[in-house]
Amino acid sequence: MSELAYDYQYYDEPDYEIIEGVKVIMAAARPNPSHITISNRLFSIFENYFDVNNISGAAFVECDVHLPDEKNVFVPDVSVVCNPNIIEDNGIHGAPDLVVEVLSRSTAKRDIGIKKTVYERNGVREYWIVSPWAKNIEVYHLIDSKYELDDIYTSCTEDELNKMRDEDQAAIKTDIKVSIFDNLIVDVRRVFRWWN
């Protein structure tokens, strides 16, 4: 078999995750532009933080994550790893420090349900669930081995804000203090800038 034929077969294989020991084929449709843009923006924010602060670690987009329980291999939209020792050629082997899942209509139930449970059980310290249509990010922190909702951070247009009462405007939070770093704050409006 030629090398070219081998490469073709390798890349022709459908993408899948292993969820609680079961191989699950990932959605055949490619992510839409908003999904890709959000993932890339978050990746850039985290990677830039590592570079500017000269910190070991890395951020990844759609990298295989082999979780410590050895029965789950996920492909999160963004993974942040502070310990470079768990990064190998075929993916991350261990629990990332922070994981981001950008919801799509076909995978939202999995991201909010079983994946959140598995990330919690495997010690992922911070979990973000991003809703492109609601323009918000739910942030969970691992406290005493259980996820607790830190808050829901929302991006609103000026028009949307102008239609709200003052107390409703005041309740909106936009600045995420990333718990795994000392001094990183992510403005959710920057993540959703394209839609505002």
C-alpha positions as CSV (number, residue, x, y, z in Angstrom):
1,M,0.0,0.0,0.0
2,S,1.4,3.4,-0.9
3,E,1.9,6.0,1.7
4,L,-0.6,8.3,-0.1
5,A,-3.3,5.6,0.1
6,Y,-2.6,5.1,3.8
7,D,-2.9,8.8,4.5
8,Y,-6.2,8.9,2.6
9,Q,-7.6,6.0,4.6
10,Y,-6.4,7.5,7.9
11,Y,-8.1,10.9,7.3
12,D,-11.2,9.3,5.8
13,E,-12.0,7.6,9.1
14,P,-14.9,9.3,10.9
15,D,-14.2,11.3,14.1
16,Y,-15.4,9.7,17.3
17,E,-15.2,10.1,21.1
18,I,-15.2,7.3,23.7
19,I,-17.9,8.1,26.3
20,E,-18.0,5.7,29.3
21,G,-16.3,3.0,27.2
22,V,-18.6,3.3,24.2
23,K,-17.3,4.7,20.8
24,V,-19.6,7.6,19.7
25,I,-19.3,8.9,16.2
26,M,-19.1,12.7,16.3
27,A,-21.5,14.8,14.2
28,A,-20.8,14.6,10.5
29,A,-21.5,18.3,9.9
30,R,-18.6,20.7,10.3
31,P,-19.0,23.3,13.0
32,N,-20.5,26.5,11.8
33,P,-18.6,29.8,11.6
34,S,-19.8,31.1,15.0
35,H,-18.6,27.8,16.7
36,I,-15.2,28.0,15.0
37,T,-14.8,31.7,15.8
38,I,-15.6,31.2,19.5
39,S,-13.2,28.3,19.8
40,N,-10.4,30.2,18.1
41,R,-10.9,33.3,20.1
42,L,-10.8,31.4,23.4
43,F,-7.7,29.4,22.2
44,S,-6.0,32.7,21.3
45,I,-6.8,34.3,24.7
46,F,-5.3,31.3,26.6
47,E,-2.3,30.8,24.4
48,N,-1.5,34.5,24.6
49,Y,-1.7,34.4,28.4
50,F,0.9,31.5,28.5
51,D,3.2,33.4,26.1
52,V,3.0,36.9,27.7
53,N,3.5,35.5,31.2
54,N,6.2,33.0,30.1
55,I,4.3,30.1,31.8
56,S,4.6,26.4,30.9
57,G,1.5,24.9,29.5
58,A,-0.6,25.2,26.4
59,A,-4.1,25.6,24.9
60,F,-5.5,23.2,22.3
61,V,-8.4,23.3,19.9
62,E,-10.1,19.9,19.3
63,C,-7.3,17.8,20.7
64,D,-7.9,14.2,22.0
65,V,-8.2,14.1,25.8
66,H,-7.6,10.7,27.3
67,L,-9.1,11.1,30.8
68,P,-7.6,9.4,33.9
69,D,-10.5,7.0,34.3
70,E,-9.3,5.3,31.1
71,K,-12.8,4.8,29.7
72,N,-13.4,8.3,28.2
73,V,-11.6,10.0,25.3
74,F,-13.2,13.4,24.5
75,V,-12.4,16.0,21.9
76,P,-13.3,19.3,23.6
77,D,-13.5,22.5,21.6
78,V,-10.7,24.0,23.8
79,S,-8.5,22.4,26.4
80,V,-6.1,24.3,28.7
81,V,-3.2,22.3,30.2
82,C,-0.8,23.8,32.8
83,N,1.3,20.6,33.2
84,P,3.2,19.9,30.0
85,N,4.0,16.4,31.3
86,I,0.5,15.2,30.3
87,I,0.9,16.3,26.7
88,E,1.9,13.5,24.3
89,D,2.0,13.2,20.5
90,N,-1.5,11.6,20.3
91,G,-3.2,14.0,22.7
92,I,-3.6,14.9,26.3
93,H,-3.2,12.0,28.8
94,G,-4.7,13.2,32.1
95,A,-7.2,15.9,33.2
96,P,-6.8,19.3,31.5
97,D,-7.0,22.2,34.0
98,L,-9.8,23.9,32.0
99,V,-12.1,22.6,29.3
100,V,-14.5,24.5,27.0
101,E,-17.4,23.0,25.2
102,V,-19.1,25.2,22.6
103,L,-22.7,24.0,22.3
104,S,-24.2,22.9,19.1
105,R,-27.8,21.7,18.6
106,S,-26.7,18.1,18.1
107,T,-24.3,17.8,21.1
108,A,-25.7,20.2,23.7
109,K,-27.4,17.5,25.8
110,R,-24.1,15.5,25.9
111,D,-22.0,18.6,26.8
112,I,-24.4,19.7,29.6
113,G,-25.0,16.2,30.9
114,I,-22.6,13.2,30.6
115,K,-19.5,15.2,29.7
116,K,-19.9,17.6,32.6
117,T,-20.3,14.6,34.9
118,V,-17.2,12.9,33.5
119,Y,-15.1,16.0,33.5
120,E,-16.1,16.5,37.2
121,R,-15.3,12.9,38.1
122,N,-11.9,13.1,36.4
123,G,-10.8,16.3,38.2
124,V,-11.0,19.0,35.4
125,R,-10.7,22.1,37.6
126,E,-12.8,24.5,35.5
127,Y,-15.5,23.8,32.9
128,W,-17.0,26.3,30.5
129,I,-20.2,25.7,28.6
130,V,-20.6,28.2,25.8
131,S,-23.9,28.9,24.2
132,P,-23.5,30.7,20.8
133,W,-27.2,31.5,20.4
134,A,-27.6,32.9,24.0
135,K,-24.2,34.5,23.8
136,N,-23.3,33.4,27.3
137,I,-20.7,31.2,29.1
138,E,-21.6,29.1,32.1
139,V,-18.5,28.7,34.3
140,Y,-18.1,25.8,36.8
141,H,-15.4,25.4,39.4
142,L,-14.4,22.1,40.9
143,I,-14.8,22.5,44.7
144,D,-14.5,19.4,46.9
145,S,-14.7,17.1,43.8
146,K,-18.0,18.7,42.7
147,Y,-18.8,21.3,40.1
148,E,-20.3,24.5,41.5
149,L,-21.7,27.1,39.1
150,D,-19.5,30.2,39.4
151,D,-21.8,32.3,37.3
152,I,-23.3,32.8,33.8
153,Y,-21.5,35.5,31.9
154,T,-23.5,37.2,29.1
155,S,-22.7,39.4,26.1
156,C,-25.5,41.9,25.2
157,T,-25.8,44.4,22.4
158,E,-26.3,48.1,23.2
159,D,-29.9,47.7,21.9
160,E,-30.5,44.7,24.3
161,L,-29.1,46.7,27.2
162,N,-31.2,49.7,26.4
163,K,-34.4,47.6,26.6
164,M,-33.6,46.4,30.2
165,R,-34.4,47.9,33.5
166,D,-31.4,49.3,35.4
167,E,-31.4,46.4,38.0
168,D,-31.4,43.8,35.1
169,Q,-28.4,45.6,33.5
170,A,-26.6,45.6,36.8
171,A,-27.1,41.8,37.2
172,I,-25.3,41.0,33.9
173,K,-21.7,39.8,34.4
174,T,-19.2,40.1,31.5
175,D,-15.8,39.5,33.1
176,I,-14.8,35.9,33.8
177,K,-12.0,35.6,36.4
178,V,-10.3,32.4,35.3
179,S,-9.7,30.5,38.5
180,I,-6.7,28.4,37.4
181,F,-4.6,31.6,36.8
182,D,-3.8,34.4,39.1
183,N,-4.5,37.3,36.8
184,L,-6.5,36.4,33.7
185,I,-9.9,38.0,33.2
186,V,-11.8,37.2,30.0
187,D,-14.3,39.7,28.8
188,V,-17.2,37.6,27.3
189,R,-18.0,40.5,25.0
190,R,-14.7,39.9,23.3
191,V,-15.6,36.2,22.7
192,F,-18.9,37.1,21.0
193,R,-17.7,40.4,19.4
194,W,-18.8,39.2,15.9
195,W,-22.5,39.2,16.9
196,N,-22.7,42.4,18.9
